[in-house]
């Protein structure tokens, strides 16, 4: 989340796609970071979540103390799947993420936080990232905890430029951009060279739903 917001530090309005909502930690951490640092950014967050029961149970979940100030937002989302005030708009889509992303456009940030490829294969494939690509603004950034070569190849097949980011206190993450840029915080990954050196790893495709891999 932090690299995405730092990447767009000059923007005062952001459209974020959070895949998938789950307990809402990506969205809540975004709100917390912006509030804590007094960034004054207006947010429009879109987030699909297939688990209806989970969404309706959010108001009874015990969140960390740092996030309790956002409890009214969680309560409203749990009831209506929607929240809006003068600076924040959050829309939850209770359904198929693959269909939902086709309705979006001009997204600045994607938090690619779906379950692993063996659990939720359809949200890591070449075809999936093709739809993500169409929904993005030209200067968008995608971040994901997955550093697996097949996932990166699925992004690369859609002309994303791949980087490795090493936060000081968390695991390595993958960053994908629409075009190559010089950034001292990111390590460029030459995916053509990766493919030449690793002929076993392949991109993930929709039809290969039986593929299982340890993406961490």
Backbone bond lengths (Angstrom), bond angles and torsions (degrees), N, CA, C in turn:
res aa  C-N    CA-C-N  psi(-1)  N-CA   C-N-CA  omega(-1)  CA-C   N-CA-C  phi
1 X - - - 1.457 - - 1.528 111.18 -
2 X 1.333 116.85 -46.00 1.466 120.31 -176.79 1.530 112.46 -62.65
3 X 1.340 119.71 -46.45 1.477 118.22 177.84 1.522 113.00 -57.82
4 X 1.324 117.52 -34.57 1.463 121.01 179.84 1.521 111.44 -66.03
5 X 1.331 116.13 -44.77 1.460 120.13 -179.52 1.525 111.63 -70.74
6 X 1.326 116.71 -35.38 1.466 119.75 176.56 1.525 110.81 -68.05
7 X 1.316 116.45 -36.04 1.458 121.44 178.50 1.534 110.85 -61.46
8 X 1.332 115.73 -36.27 1.464 121.20 -179.73 1.528 111.33 -105.38
9 X 1.308 116.88 36.31 1.462 120.83 -172.96 1.528 113.64 -63.85
10 X 1.310 117.82 -20.04 1.464 120.28 -179.08 1.524 112.97 -90.77
11 X 1.317 117.16 -5.26 1.463 120.13 -179.46 1.519 110.73 -91.10
12 X 1.309 116.35 144.91 1.460 121.97 178.52 1.527 112.51 -110.47
13 X 1.311 115.37 5.24 1.460 120.55 175.30 1.525 108.19 -148.65
14 X 1.335 116.99 129.39 1.459 121.06 -175.22 1.526 110.77 -133.52
15 X 1.320 113.93 141.97 1.462 122.01 173.44 1.524 107.45 -110.17
16 X 1.324 116.37 118.92 1.458 122.13 -171.96 1.523 110.08 -119.70
17 X 1.332 115.78 135.04 1.463 122.49 173.92 1.521 107.93 -108.50
18 X 1.318 116.67 115.77 1.463 123.33 -177.62 1.528 108.89 -105.89
19 X 1.333 116.35 105.39 1.472 122.92 -177.39 1.532 109.68 -104.55
20 X 1.284 121.90 112.18 1.461 130.57 -13.15 1.536 107.66 -107.41
21 X 1.343 119.74 173.29 1.453 121.03 -170.03 1.523 112.86 -67.88
22 X 1.325 117.57 -46.33 1.467 120.36 -179.26 1.515 111.39 56.96
23 X 1.338 116.91 -125.53 1.464 122.42 176.77 1.533 111.94 -86.05
24 X 1.307 116.27 -1.27 1.465 120.04 174.39 1.509 115.66 85.69
25 X 1.333 118.03 14.42 1.457 119.78 -174.48 1.527 113.56 -63.93
26 X 1.320 118.38 -37.61 1.473 119.43 178.81 1.526 110.53 -63.33
27 X 1.321 115.69 -46.51 1.460 120.34 -179.92 1.525 111.29 -64.88
28 X 1.329 117.05 -45.68 1.462 120.67 -178.85 1.527 111.70 -66.91
29 X 1.321 116.96 -38.44 1.466 119.97 177.64 1.523 110.59 -64.98
30 X 1.323 116.89 -35.12 1.463 121.23 175.86 1.523 110.78 -63.34
31 X 1.323 116.14 -46.95 1.469 120.43 177.66 1.527 110.74 -61.07
32 X 1.324 116.45 -42.76 1.467 121.44 -178.84 1.531 110.71 -63.04
33 X 1.328 117.08 -46.19 1.467 121.72 -177.82 1.532 110.93 -63.54
34 X 1.313 116.73 -43.70 1.465 120.82 -179.71 1.520 110.82 -66.39
35 X 1.328 116.30 -41.68 1.469 120.12 179.71 1.529 110.96 -68.39
36 X 1.331 116.75 -45.47 1.465 121.44 -177.80 1.526 111.66 -61.60
37 X 1.325 116.63 -37.09 1.465 120.85 -177.54 1.529 113.09 -97.76
38 X 1.319 115.67 7.46 1.470 121.88 175.81 1.530 111.40 49.41
39 X 1.333 115.87 51.78 1.459 121.07 -174.50 1.525 113.36 -82.12
40 X 1.317 117.04 -20.03 1.460 119.33 177.37 1.511 114.25 63.09
41 X 1.328 117.35 34.92 1.464 121.31 -178.69 1.520 109.95 -96.35
42 X 1.321 115.84 132.97 1.457 120.55 172.77 1.530 108.86 -83.86
43 X 1.321 115.25 136.44 1.458 120.44 -174.72 1.516 112.28 -120.47
44 X 1.316 114.57 139.40 1.466 121.25 167.25 1.523 105.16 -126.83
45 X 1.331 116.05 107.70 1.465 121.48 -175.47 1.519 109.65 -108.25
46 X 1.326 115.41 128.71 1.457 122.77 176.26 1.527 107.76 -111.82
47 X 1.325 116.92 134.48 1.453 117.83 -178.67 1.523 111.85 -151.16
48 X 1.333 117.00 117.73 1.465 119.90 175.06 1.528 110.28 -82.91
49 X 1.312 115.77 148.67 1.467 121.57 174.98 1.529 108.19 -154.78
50 X 1.320 115.81 120.19 1.457 121.27 -174.47 1.526 112.57 -79.07
51 X 1.331 117.28 -25.42 1.462 122.54 -172.94 1.532 110.95 -84.16
52 X 1.320 117.18 95.32 1.465 122.27 -179.02 1.523 111.26 -62.56
53 X 1.310 116.78 -42.41 1.467 121.31 -178.41 1.521 110.78 -60.78
54 X 1.328 116.08 -40.59 1.461 120.43 179.17 1.524 110.49 -62.73
55 X 1.310 117.61 -47.16 1.463 121.12 -178.83 1.526 111.49 -59.38
56 X 1.307 116.56 -41.90 1.463 119.98 -178.10 1.532 112.78 -73.22
57 X 1.327 116.59 -14.47 1.466 120.06 -179.41 1.527 112.75 -94.95
58 X 1.338 117.82 -3.49 1.460 121.01 -173.78 1.522 112.88 -60.35
59 X 1.323 117.77 -35.11 1.463 119.96 -176.32 1.524 112.89 -67.31
60 X 1.335 117.61 -16.26 1.455 120.43 178.72 1.529 112.43 -101.82
61 X 1.339 116.75 -1.40 1.467 120.14 -179.42 1.528 110.48 -78.01
62 X 1.331 116.48 141.10 1.461 121.96 -179.45 1.524 110.34 -90.49
63 X 1.327 116.31 101.41 1.453 121.65 -179.79 1.532 110.52 -85.30
64 X 1.348 117.62 158.32 1.468 120.80 176.20 1.524 111.41 -58.18
65 X 1.316 116.13 155.22 1.466 121.19 -177.50 1.525 112.45 -55.62
66 X 1.345 116.80 -34.63 1.467 120.48 -177.84 1.536 112.20 -62.01
67 X 1.329 116.29 -23.73 1.460 119.88 -174.91 1.521 113.43 -104.77
68 X 1.327 117.34 -0.45 1.460 120.01 -173.96 1.526 112.80 -66.77
69 X 1.334 117.74 -23.11 1.466 119.27 178.03 1.524 111.63 -65.89
70 X 1.329 116.48 -17.35 1.459 120.60 -179.74 1.530 111.74 -97.93
71 X 1.326 117.06 11.94 1.467 121.52 -179.70 1.527 111.99 -56.91
72 X 1.339 120.34 -41.50 1.475 118.89 177.76 1.526 113.01 -59.77
73 X 1.338 116.78 -33.36 1.459 120.18 178.00 1.529 110.09 -68.17
74 X 1.332 116.39 -45.44 1.461 121.19 178.48 1.527 110.68 -60.56
75 X 1.317 116.77 -43.50 1.470 120.14 -179.94 1.517 111.21 -59.62
76 X 1.318 116.45 -43.76 1.464 120.26 179.80 1.536 111.29 -66.72
77 X 1.323 116.66 -42.31 1.461 120.37 178.43 1.523 111.31 -63.01
78 X 1.320 115.97 -39.28 1.456 120.60 -179.78 1.524 111.53 -64.62
79 X 1.322 116.52 -32.76 1.461 120.85 -178.54 1.526 112.46 -86.71
80 X 1.335 115.70 -45.15 1.468 120.42 -170.32 1.524 114.83 -113.03
81 X 1.348 116.75 -8.59 1.470 121.87 -174.33 1.526 111.57 59.96
82 X 1.335 116.10 24.62 1.462 121.19 -176.85 1.528 109.15 -156.52
83 X 1.342 114.81 141.94 1.460 120.15 174.18 1.524 108.30 -146.36
84 X 1.340 115.81 142.26 1.463 119.00 177.03 1.523 110.54 -152.61
85 X 1.339 115.39 135.06 1.451 122.06 166.88 1.530 107.04 -137.47
86 X 1.325 118.18 -165.25 1.466 119.16 -173.45 1.525 113.78 -68.23
87 X 1.336 118.10 -20.69 1.469 120.87 -177.64 1.525 114.32 -119.42
88 X 1.323 117.61 -13.29 1.458 121.08 -172.72 1.520 110.53 -131.63
89 X 1.311 115.93 131.90 1.458 121.63 170.10 1.527 107.50 -132.00
90 X 1.324 115.69 124.76 1.466 120.98 179.50 1.519 108.53 -125.88
91 X 1.327 116.00 124.07 1.461 121.69 178.93 1.520 109.42 -118.59
92 X 1.329 116.45 119.48 1.456 120.97 175.07 1.524 108.92 -98.57
93 X 1.322 115.40 135.07 1.461 120.14 177.02 1.512 107.74 -110.11
94 X 1.314 116.29 113.63 1.462 121.35 -178.35 1.528 108.74 -89.94
95 X 1.342 114.99 86.99 1.454 118.85 -177.37 1.519 111.77 173.48
96 X 1.305 115.79 -155.07 1.459 123.86 -174.15 1.533 110.64 -76.21
97 X 1.331 116.37 115.42 1.466 121.29 -179.24 1.529 111.84 -61.44
98 X 1.325 117.26 -35.08 1.461 120.88 -177.94 1.531 111.14 -63.27
99 X 1.313 116.91 -37.65 1.464 120.43 177.52 1.527 110.49 -74.75
100 X 1.319 115.89 -38.41 1.459 121.23 -174.86 1.525 112.36 -64.21
101 X 1.329 117.44 -44.74 1.462 119.74 -174.68 1.533 111.89 -64.79
102 X 1.322 116.73 -21.49 1.463 119.53 178.04 1.522 112.38 -71.32
103 X 1.324 117.30 -12.06 1.466 121.28 -179.73 1.526 111.85 -95.36
104 X 1.334 118.04 -4.11 1.460 121.92 -172.85 1.525 111.64 -100.72
105 X 1.328 115.34 159.41 1.465 120.23 175.96 1.526 109.88 -155.92
106 X 1.327 114.92 160.40 1.469 122.92 176.75 1.527 113.46 57.28
107 X 1.335 116.80 37.98 1.462 121.87 177.67 1.531 109.19 -77.24
108 X 1.327 116.38 131.87 1.460 121.73 -179.45 1.525 113.09 -89.31
109 X 1.327 116.16 -33.94 1.463 121.36 -174.49 1.523 109.46 -137.51
110 X 1.325 116.14 137.46 1.469 121.40 171.19 1.518 108.58 -121.55
111 X 1.330 116.39 123.42 1.460 121.40 168.32 1.520 106.93 -93.96
112 X 1.328 116.86 100.10 1.462 121.64 -177.81 1.535 108.29 -84.98
113 X 1.336 114.65 87.47 1.457 120.91 -170.60 1.523 111.70 -124.52
114 X 1.326 116.42 37.91 1.463 120.17 177.62 1.528 110.01 -73.78
115 X 1.340 115.95 165.19 1.458 120.11 173.68 1.533 109.41 -60.64
116 X 1.312 116.11 168.22 1.465 122.49 -175.25 1.529 112.13 -58.86
117 X 1.316 115.66 164.35 1.459 121.06 -176.68 1.521 112.68 -64.08
118 X 1.316 117.90 -29.81 1.465 119.07 179.26 1.523 111.29 -77.22
119 X 1.347 117.92 -22.59 1.460 121.91 178.24 1.522 110.78 -92.67
120 X 1.334 117.37 -40.28 1.463 121.76 -174.91 1.517 109.57 -135.87
121 X 1.306 115.39 63.90 1.469 122.82 -173.78 1.526 112.63 -54.79
122 X 1.333 117.39 -38.95 1.467 121.23 -171.21 1.522 113.64 -67.67
123 X 1.337 118.03 -12.22 1.467 120.19 179.16 1.530 112.36 -102.60
124 X 1.355 115.70 24.09 1.469 120.03 177.36 1.532 112.41 -138.91
125 X 1.284 118.10 9.63 1.462 120.16 -170.58 1.531 112.91 -91.36
126 X 1.320 115.08 168.89 1.470 121.48 176.28 1.523 110.28 -58.22
127 X 1.332 116.13 -43.00 1.465 120.12 -178.86 1.533 111.44 -65.89
128 X 1.310 116.20 -39.88 1.462 120.91 177.97 1.522 110.94 -62.04
129 X 1.332 116.81 -48.48 1.460 119.52 -179.33 1.523 112.50 -68.53
130 X 1.329 117.20 -22.53 1.467 120.15 173.75 1.530 110.10 -64.76
131 X 1.328 116.66 -40.63 1.463 120.12 177.43 1.526 111.10 -70.10
132 X 1.333 116.52 -37.79 1.464 120.11 175.49 1.523 110.02 -59.75
133 X 1.320 115.72 -45.01 1.467 121.51 -178.68 1.533 111.13 -56.74
134 X 1.318 116.87 -42.15 1.462 121.21 -178.80 1.524 112.02 -66.96
135 X 1.327 116.82 -24.61 1.467 120.91 -176.62 1.528 112.99 -87.01
136 X 1.332 117.33 -5.13 1.462 120.89 -171.12 1.522 113.67 -91.69
137 X 1.327 114.76 150.30 1.456 121.49 165.63 1.526 108.18 -72.07
138 X 1.322 117.39 162.47 1.468 120.79 -174.79 1.526 113.04 -64.60
139 X 1.328 117.42 -27.39 1.464 121.00 -178.52 1.527 112.18 -107.27
140 X 1.311 116.53 28.26 1.462 121.24 -176.77 1.523 112.44 -72.23
141 X 1.328 115.14 161.42 1.454 122.79 176.33 1.522 108.64 -132.11
142 X 1.330 116.08 138.50 1.461 122.60 174.55 1.520 108.08 -117.55
143 X 1.323 116.64 132.57 1.458 120.70 176.96 1.522 109.26 -123.83
144 X 1.326 115.96 144.42 1.457 120.83 177.88 1.519 110.10 -151.85
145 X 1.321 114.63 149.32 1.464 120.64 177.60 1.521 112.05 -72.56
146 X 1.321 117.81 -16.65 1.464 121.07 -177.34 1.532 111.15 -76.34
147 X 1.323 115.97 128.39 1.466 120.81 174.92 1.531 110.70 -115.49
148 X 1.330 116.32 15.37 1.470 121.17 -178.10 1.522 110.97 -69.27
149 X 1.311 116.22 140.33 1.462 121.24 179.70 1.530 112.51 -60.16
150 X 1.349 121.24 -43.65 1.468 119.67 178.73 1.529 112.90 -59.20
151 X 1.326 117.54 -37.72 1.465 120.40 177.39 1.519 110.12 -66.45
152 X 1.315 116.31 -44.92 1.463 119.82 178.90 1.522 111.48 -63.38
153 X 1.323 116.99 -36.83 1.458 120.06 177.50 1.528 111.40 -66.17
154 X 1.317 116.43 -35.90 1.468 120.17 177.32 1.525 110.63 -63.52
155 X 1.323 116.30 -38.12 1.464 120.79 174.44 1.525 111.04 -68.96
156 X 1.319 115.68 -45.20 1.464 121.80 -177.00 1.529 111.55 -61.70
157 X 1.325 116.98 -35.93 1.461 121.31 178.08 1.532 111.66 -62.16
158 X 1.329 116.01 -17.82 1.454 121.16 177.33 1.528 111.91 -104.43
159 X 1.325 114.97 22.75 1.472 122.67 175.22 1.526 113.89 65.19
160 X 1.321 116.34 26.03 1.458 119.23 168.69 1.527 109.29 -78.24
161 X 1.320 116.13 145.29 1.460 121.90 173.19 1.526 106.84 -95.25
162 X 1.322 116.45 129.25 1.461 121.68 -169.22 1.525 111.57 -103.51
163 X 1.323 114.48 136.29 1.465 121.82 177.80 1.524 110.07 -132.90
164 X 1.329 114.68 155.50 1.459 122.04 171.63 1.523 108.09 -107.62
165 X 1.328 115.61 134.49 1.468 120.70 176.15 1.520 108.60 -121.33
166 X 1.313 116.93 135.91 1.461 122.15 -177.61 1.536 109.99 -118.89
167 X 1.336 117.68 87.34 1.458 119.58 175.97 1.526 110.74 -62.02
168 X 1.327 116.36 153.58 1.462 120.29 -176.68 1.519 112.86 -67.94
169 X 1.319 117.38 -32.79 1.462 119.74 -170.98 1.526 114.66 -116.10
170 X 1.330 117.66 1.46 1.460 119.72 179.96 1.522 110.01 -133.15
171 X 1.331 116.04 177.66 1.454 121.34 -179.79 1.531 111.74 -68.54
172 X 1.311 115.71 164.77 1.454 121.38 175.71 1.531 109.92 -61.59
173 X 1.325 116.10 150.25 1.458 120.53 176.44 1.524 109.89 -134.26
174 X 1.309 115.22 161.87 1.460 121.76 175.21 1.521 109.56 -99.87
175 X 1.312 115.07 137.79 1.461 122.16 174.12 1.527 108.18 -121.07
176 X 1.325 115.86 134.08 1.462 121.14 179.10 1.524 109.65 -123.63
177 X 1.336 115.53 130.93 1.464 121.98 -179.93 1.524 109.92 -123.38
178 X 1.318 116.01 161.85 1.461 120.52 179.08 1.524 112.66 -73.31
179 X 1.332 116.60 -25.10 1.463 118.89 179.94 1.521 109.60 -148.37
180 X 1.314 115.72 158.30 1.457 120.78 -176.99 1.518 110.88 -70.76
181 X 1.336 114.67 135.32 1.453 120.76 -179.51 1.521 109.66 -139.00
182 X 1.321 116.08 155.09 1.451 121.21 174.93 1.526 108.12 -89.54
183 X 1.321 116.23 119.54 1.454 121.28 179.75 1.523 107.85 -145.30
184 X 1.307 116.95 119.01 1.450 121.35 -175.09 1.533 112.85 -67.36
185 X 1.333 116.65 -15.76 1.463 120.33 -179.99 1.520 113.02 -87.08
186 X 1.340 117.18 -12.38 1.456 120.97 -176.70 1.523 110.56 -117.21
187 X 1.320 116.08 146.90 1.456 122.00 174.84 1.526 108.66 -105.85
188 X 1.325 116.44 117.34 1.461 121.28 -179.08 1.525 110.45 -65.09
189 X 1.332 116.51 135.49 1.456 122.43 177.80 1.530 108.74 -109.96
190 X 1.313 117.01 117.24 1.461 122.73 179.02 1.526 108.37 -79.77
191 X 1.317 117.28 97.39 1.455 120.48 -174.78 1.526 112.77 -72.35
192 X 1.328 118.12 -27.79 1.463 119.82 175.08 1.522 109.84 -63.02
193 X 1.322 115.87 -44.11 1.459 120.44 177.71 1.521 110.66 -65.82
194 X 1.327 117.17 -38.67 1.461 121.52 177.23 1.522 110.81 -57.26
195 X 1.333 116.04 -44.66 1.461 120.25 -178.81 1.522 111.64 -66.01
196 X 1.329 116.39 -36.94 1.463 119.69 179.46 1.524 111.51 -66.86
197 X 1.339 116.01 -36.07 1.460 120.84 -177.34 1.522 113.36 -85.19
198 X 1.332 115.47 -24.02 1.457 120.52 -177.79 1.517 109.07 -127.63
199 X 1.326 115.70 92.29 1.457 120.38 -176.77 1.527 112.46 -86.20
200 X 1.318 116.53 -3.99 1.468 120.98 -178.90 1.527 111.13 -84.19
201 X 1.329 116.85 -44.98 1.466 120.95 -178.31 1.523 110.77 -69.91
202 X 1.312 115.67 135.05 1.457 122.62 -178.70 1.529 110.05 -129.54
203 X 1.325 117.00 157.31 1.475 119.21 173.43 1.524 109.86 -62.09
204 X 1.300 116.31 161.08 1.459 122.44 177.90 1.524 109.40 -96.30
205 X 1.325 116.45 135.00 1.460 121.33 179.18 1.521 110.46 -123.88
206 X 1.324 115.81 156.64 1.464 120.53 -177.82 1.522 112.44 -56.46
207 X 1.320 116.84 -41.64 1.454 119.03 -174.63 1.525 112.70 -71.16
208 X 1.321 116.47 -16.04 1.472 120.63 -178.50 1.523 110.20 -95.34
209 X 1.323 117.01 51.73 1.465 121.30 -175.19 1.510 113.01 -70.24
210 X 1.338 117.23 -12.09 1.467 119.81 179.38 1.527 111.51 -83.85
211 X 1.325 116.43 -9.55 1.471 120.06 -178.09 1.515 111.23 -64.08
212 X 1.323 117.19 128.15 1.450 121.34 176.63 1.510 108.59 -126.43
213 X 1.320 116.28 140.60 1.458 120.19 -179.06 1.514 109.32 -154.09
214 X 1.301 115.67 155.45 1.462 120.59 174.95 1.519 106.64 -88.83
215 X 1.326 116.66 99.13 1.456 120.89 -171.70 1.514 112.85 -77.92
216 X 1.299 119.64 -4.50 1.461 121.02 176.31 1.515 110.43 -92.75
